[in-house]
Amino acid sequence: MAERTATTHRAGHIAIVGRPSVGKSTLVNSLVGEKISITSKKPQTTRYRITGILSEPERQFAFVDTPGFQTRNRGALNDRLNRTVRDSLGGVDVVVWVVDARHLTSADRAVAALLPSGIPVIVAVNKIDQLKDKAVLLPMLSEIALLRDFAAIVPISAERGMQLTDLKDEITKLLPLSPLLYPESDVTDRNERFLAAELIREKIFRLLGEEVPYATTVAIESFEERGDLRRIHATVYVDKANQRAILVGAAGARMKAIASQARVEMERVFGGPVYLEVWVKVKRGWANDETQLTRFGY
């Protein structure tokens, strides 16, 4: 294999930003080819900065997934999530601003106004596969182009993998000449302990209604590896006692289903058997408690 030197190889960090529910995490997972970020149909599923790494001949991408920028709901947690987005824009080489091909909203425009002026921005117009009338795409692209001077505008479908090669090629043009930033075999900067907590949280978002998932957070109390077996003990914290009752379900059935689905997903991601035990506890006001937010890694 040819040596990957700064004169032959490009590498850099690419921030993936946008309002909630435009498909940022799905895009990162599709680009990397691995489950790096959790996804659900509910907005604001992503709460942490996560880097997905893709190494190809002569180029390495470090895609920085970020929470959806919250322009309406406030509170200590959402303030921290917005801070994560702003901080993620510092030190990156390229920004990919993801918008939904079906509509450009005021929330999209609010995100666009926050994009830094000194970093090239590519627009990924996502979910083109969901357009019933493809003729509406061209006017939208023209509308986007009027907002600022973008490096490129690329229509894509993250879920279907459509035109992702085009997106990567546009990004590559903007990456600096650089040797590998991460080992070639790495796909993320996060460890399995972090991914385990996120996979539990994903199943909560997918299996519960609108309110309870946003009142939950997950802490891994212990993570042990014994040969191929991983023994994981986790606690799900909720804000109120009635939320705990909903999460646990009758005779514990709902929590059992969440834990079972999370365990199966962990075994697929980690490549080995998993013993998973999950408790549910009430921690009132955790989402507005700066000490608790720091404890939970926000």
N, C-alpha and C positions, 0 to 999 in steps of 0.2 A: 504494500500500500504506500502511495506517495506520502511523503511527510507533509503535514498540514501546517504550513508556515503562514506568517502574516502577509506574505506576498502572493499566496495562491488561494487563500481561504478567507471567506467572509463569515462573521459571526456577530450577534448582537442581541439585545433585549428589545422585545416588542410588547408594548402595553396594549391589552385588549380592553377597550372601554365602551361604555354606552349606558343608556337607561336600563332599568330592569326589564327582563323578559324579551330581549332582542336576540338571545341565543349565544351569548359570549362564551359560556362554559361549554356548550355543545361544539362551538367552533374550535376551542382549544383542544378538546378531546378528539375531534375529527382530524385536526392538523397533526397532533402527536401520534394518533393511532392507538392510544391507550386511554383508560378511564382515569383521568387526573382530577377533574373537577366534578362535583356532584351536580345533578340537574333535576329539575322538576318543572311542571307547567306553572307553578306558582312563582310570582316575581320575588326578587330579593332572596333567592335561595343561597347564592354565594355570599359568604361573609368574610372571607380571608383572601389575602394575596397569595396566589399559588402560581408557581412557574412550571410550565410544561416544556420539555426540551425535545427538540427534533434535530437529529444529526443526519445529514445527507452528504454525499460527496461534494466537497468544496464549499459547504455552507452548514452553519449550525444556527438554529432559531431557538431563542429562549422566550416563549410566549408567556407574558405575565397576565394571568386572569385576575380580574378585579370585581368587587361587588358592583351592582348596578348603582349609579349615582342617584341618591334619593333627593328629590327636589320638593317633596311635599311633607312627608311625615318626619317629625323631628324627635329628638330624645338622645340620651347619651350614647346608646348603641349605634343609631343611625349617624350621629355626628362622627363617631369613630370610623364607621364604614366609609363615609365620605372622605375622611382624612386619609384612609387607606388608598382611595382612588387618587387623591391629589399627590400623595407621597409616591405612588407607583409611577406617576408621570415624570418624576425626577430621575435622571440617570438612565433613561431608556434612549434607544437610537431611533425608534420608529413608534408611532401610535397608529393602531388600527381602530377606527371608530366604527362600531357596528350599529346599523340601523335596520329596522324592519321594512322590507320592500313594500308592504301593504299600506303604510302610512308614516309620514314624518310628523311628529308631534311637538308640542311646545316643550315637553321634557327632553326630546332629542336636541332641540335648539339650545336649551339650557346647558346641556352637556357640551355642545359645540362651542359655546361661549367660554367654556373653561379649558378648552384645549390649548396647550402652550404654543406660542408663536414661533419658538426657536427649534421645534422638532417637526420633521415631516410627518404628515398625517395622510393615511390611506383610508378611504371609506369602503367598508365591506357592506354592501346592500344585501342583507340576508333574507332567507325564506322566499326566494324567487320561485321555488317550486309550488308555493301556496297561492300564487297569483292566478286568478281565474282568467284574467284578461292581461296578457303580456304587454298590450299596447300602453298600459298605464305606467310602465316602468320608465320609458324615455322621459316623460314630463317630470317624474320624480328625480331622475338623475340630473336633469337640467336645474331643478330647484335646489338640489344639494350643491351643485357646482357654483351657485351664486353666493353661498354662505362664506366661502373663503377660497384661497388657492390651495387645493389639495394636490398631493403628489400623484394620486390615482384614485379612481372610483371603480370598484370591481363588484359586479352583481354575483352573488354566490348562494348556495344552499349548504349550510354547515351540516344539516341532518342527512342530506343526500350525497354530500361530498362533491357537489357541482362547482367547477371552476376554482377549486382550492389551489390547483397548480398555478393558475394565473395569479392568484393572490400571493402565493409564495414567491413567484418570480418578481412581482412588483416590489415586495418587501426586500428581496435580495439586492435589488438595485440600490437600496438606501442603506444597507448594512456596511459597516466599516470593514476594511481588510483586517483580519484578526485570526489568530490561532483558536483552537477550541477553547470555549469558556468553561465547559463542563466535560467530565468523562463521556466518551462516546456512547457508553451503554446506559447512561442516566436518562430517565424520562421525566423526572420531576425533582424539585429541590426539597420536597416534603418527605418525611419518613412514614413508615407504616403505622405508627401510633396515631399520627395526625389523620391519615387516610381512614383508619378504623372509626374514629369519632365522626368524620364527615359522612361515611357510608351509613352509619346509624341515623344521622340527622337527615340524610337524603330519604331514607325509608319513612321517617316521620312526616316529611313534607309530602311524600307521595301517597301515604295511606290515611292521613287525617284531613279534616276539613280546613277551613280558611284561617281560623284564629289560632288554634293551639300551636302549630309549628313555629310561629313567630315568637311564642312565649317560651320556647325550649332552647337549651344549649346542652352540649354533651361533653363530659370530661372522662378521659380514660384514667381509671384509678391504678390499674396495673396492666402491663403488657409483657408477657414472658414467652420466650421461644425455647422449646424443648425438642430438639431435632427439627422435624418438619412441622410439628404442632405449635400453634400459637394459642396461648391461654390469655384471654382478654376479659377484664372486668371493667365495666363502664357504668357511669351514672348519668341519667338524663335529668336535668334540672328544669323545673317549670316555675311559673310565677305564682300560681294559685292552686289551692287544694282541688277545686273543681276541674282544673286542667289536668291534674294528676289522674283524677278518676276517669276522664275521657281518654287519656293516653293509655292507661292500664287496661281499660275495657272490662266487660263482664268476665269475672273469674280469671282476669289477666290475659284474656284471649288476644286483645289488640296488641299488647306489648309483646306477646309471644310471636305474633305474626311479624311485627317489625324486627325483632331480634333474629328470627329465622331467616327472613329475607336479607338482612344485613350480613348474617353469617355466610350465607351462600355466596353473596357478592364478594365478601372478603376472601373466601377460599378461591374464587376465580382470580381476583386481583393479586393475591399473595402467592398463589400457586401451591397451596398446601392446606391441610385440615386446620380448622379453627374451633376452639371451645370458647363460646361467648356467653357471658352472664351480664345482664343489664338490670340496674335498679332505677327507680324513679323517685326523686325527692323534690320537695317544695323549697325554693329559695326566693322568698318574696322580694320583688324589686330589683332582681339581679341586672336587668337590662338598663337600669338607670343608676346603678351603683358602680362608680369608677373603680373601686377596689376589686369588685367581682369581675368586671369586664377585663381588667388586667389579668386576673387569675385565669380566666377562660381564654386568654390569648388574643383578645380583640385590640 
